[in-house]
Amino acid sequence: MSEGRKAAARAVRIYRLGLVEYDAGLRLQEIYHAARVARQAPDALFLLSHPPVVTLGRGADRRHVLVPEEDLRRGGILLFETGRGGDVTFHGPSQLIGYPIMDLRPDRMDVGRYLRDLEEVLILALGDLGVEGRRDPGATGVWVGDEKVAAIGVRVARWVTSHGFALNVGRDLEGFRAIVPCGLQGRGVTSLSLLLGREVSFAEADEAVSVRFCEVFGRSAEAAGVARESAQVWISRGERERRRFLLLHRAEARGAIWQPVTGSREGGESLEQCARREVMEETGFTLGGVADLDYAQTFAVDPRFIGAPVPEFTLNREYAFAAEAPGSSEPRLDPKEHDAAHWATAEEALRMVFFEANRVSLRRVISGAIERCAPLEG
């Protein structure tokens, strides 16, 4: 890049988020897209991975999903319809996902050019890692021989982009057996690790992609991260066969959804202290012990669930805990926060909660993590 172009380069925030549930990734894009359209945030590139998920683009043919949805769920694979272009694709933990949210105005207002630019980013990044990728004029994405190594599916609204690309990094491509990738019969998929005959780290792929992204789009990188932390706490009671889980219903002004106890970490306190305090404030229970469920999830702070506007885009990382309640105790609710409580069976709770992250953490409780807890005091 020339010195003149460097001087003119706009900043792009680069967020590296690790594993993000797919529904949280969709909402994160919606919130940042709205902020970018309103010019309340700069261009951004979110780099992350997803748990196993099959996604359907606007032009998807459901016949290209080869496994019934119930069987997908039993195999730990979710199914989502999305607003991106393209057909059917699969995302999993062995992929590096990139979601650029960029304003293409004033000089890049050409969706076809944008797709070719994303291909160029990935082809150059692959070259840096020792792989020769290529375009296929009839199929968006990046190919090595007759196998796809990176998929691209985008949405552009008011000339601001969302969705993006998925680069296969690790060796595990089993999830692709559930679909006809991008609707292309008779063509395969591959990955950097398979092509190079060694395990390619996400750090290697991330570095190559982010450097080439800034080069192709004429941006200067600006590191960005998580600004807030919080805790969610699953409280249960009863024997294993009759166990019930406490759900709190958020008041109308705070989203009107069911979820476990949740709350933000305050200055100076540990995450466990945050969990104990939130349980006391939201239920009146005093924690005797808490189990760390070894699960955390990153999401965008959503004004729908805090009852007030969010002055700027903010990421939150929430850590999951569990505790056991006394047999007959009932929660004491603050009506400004919650308008109902319900002791749900595991099946009910999994169905009632709004966020996939709550289902993931609850499954950890069901699998036995709760037995490491001491009971709550009423």
Rosetta blueprint (number, residue, H / E / L):
1 M L
2 S L
3 E H
4 G H
5 R H
6 K H
7 A H
8 A H
9 A L
10 R E
11 A E
12 V E
13 R E
14 I E
15 Y E
16 R E
17 L E
18 G E
19 L E
20 V L
21 E L
22 Y H
23 D H
24 A H
25 G H
26 L H
27 R H
28 L H
29 Q H
30 E H
31 I H
32 Y H
33 H H
34 A H
35 A H
36 R H
37 V H
38 A L
39 R L
40 Q L
41 A L
42 P L
43 D E
44 A E
45 L E
46 F E
47 L E
48 L E
49 S E
50 H L
51 P L
52 P L
53 V E
54 V E
55 T E
56 L E
57 G L
58 R L
59 G L
60 A L
61 D L
62 R H
63 R H
64 H H
65 V E
66 L L
67 V L
68 P L
69 E H
70 E H
71 D H
72 L H
73 R H
74 R H
75 G L
76 G L
77 I L
78 L E
79 L E
80 F E
81 E E
82 T L
83 G L
84 R L
85 G L
86 G L
87 D L
88 V E
89 T E
90 F E
91 H E
92 G L
93 P L
94 S L
95 Q E
96 L E
97 I E
98 G E
99 Y E
100 P E
101 I E
102 M L
103 D E
104 L L
105 R L
106 P L
107 D L
108 R L
109 M L
110 D L
111 V H
112 G H
113 R H
114 Y H
115 L H
116 R H
117 D H
118 L H
119 E H
120 E H
121 V H
122 L H
123 I H
124 L H
125 A H
126 L H
127 G H
128 D H
129 L H
130 G L
131 V L
132 E L
133 G L
134 R E
135 R E
136 D E
137 P L
138 G L
139 A E
140 T E
141 G E
142 V E
143 W E
144 V E
145 G L
146 D L
147 E E
148 K E
149 V E
150 A E
151 A E
152 I E
153 G E
154 V E
155 R E
156 V E
157 A E
158 R L
159 W L
160 V E
161 T E
162 S E
163 H E
164 G E
165 F E
166 A E
167 L E
168 N E
169 V L
170 G L
171 R L
172 D L
173 L L
174 E H
175 G H
176 F H
177 R H
178 A H
179 I E
180 V L
181 P H
182 C H
183 G H
184 L L
185 Q L
186 G L
187 R L
188 G E
189 V E
190 T L
191 S L
192 L H
193 S H
194 L H
195 L H
196 L H
197 G L
198 R L
199 E L
200 V L
201 S L
202 F H
203 A H
204 E H
205 A H
206 D H
207 E H
208 A H
209 V H
210 S H
211 V H
212 R H
213 F H
214 C H
215 E H
216 V H
217 F H
218 G L
219 R E
220 S E
221 A E
222 E E
223 A E
224 A E
225 G L
226 V L
227 A L
228 R E
229 E E
230 S E
231 A E
232 Q E
233 V E
234 W E
235 I E
236 S E
237 R E
238 G L
239 E L
240 R H
241 E H
242 R H
243 R L
244 R E
245 F E
246 L E
247 L E
248 L E
249 H E
250 R E
251 A L
252 E H
253 A H
254 R H
255 G L
256 A L
257 I L
258 W E
259 Q E
260 P L
261 V E
262 T E
263 G E
264 S E
265 R L
266 E L
267 G L
268 G L
269 E L
270 S L
271 L H
272 E H
273 Q H
274 C H
275 A H
276 R H
277 R H
278 E H
279 V H
280 M H
281 E H
282 E H
283 T H
284 G L
285 F L
286 T E
287 L L
288 G L
289 G L
290 V L
291 A E
292 D E
293 L E
294 D E
295 Y E
296 A E
297 Q E
298 T E
299 F E
300 A E
301 V L
302 D L
303 P H
304 R H
305 F H
306 I L
307 G L
308 A L
309 P L
310 V L
311 P L
312 E L
313 F L
314 T L
315 L E
316 N E
317 R E
318 E E
319 Y E
320 A E
321 F E
322 A E
323 A E
324 E E
325 A L
326 P L
327 G L
328 S L
329 S L
330 E L
331 P L
332 R L
333 L L
334 D L
335 P L
336 K L
337 E L
338 H E
339 D E
340 A E
341 A E
342 H E
343 W E
344 A E
345 T L
346 A H
347 E H
348 E H
349 A H
350 L H
351 R H
352 M H
353 V E
354 F L
355 F L
356 E H
357 A H
358 N H
359 R H
360 V H
361 S H
362 L H
363 R H
364 R H
365 V H
366 I H
367 S L
368 G L
369 A H
370 I H
371 E H
372 R H
373 C L
374 A L
375 P E
376 L L
377 E E
378 G L
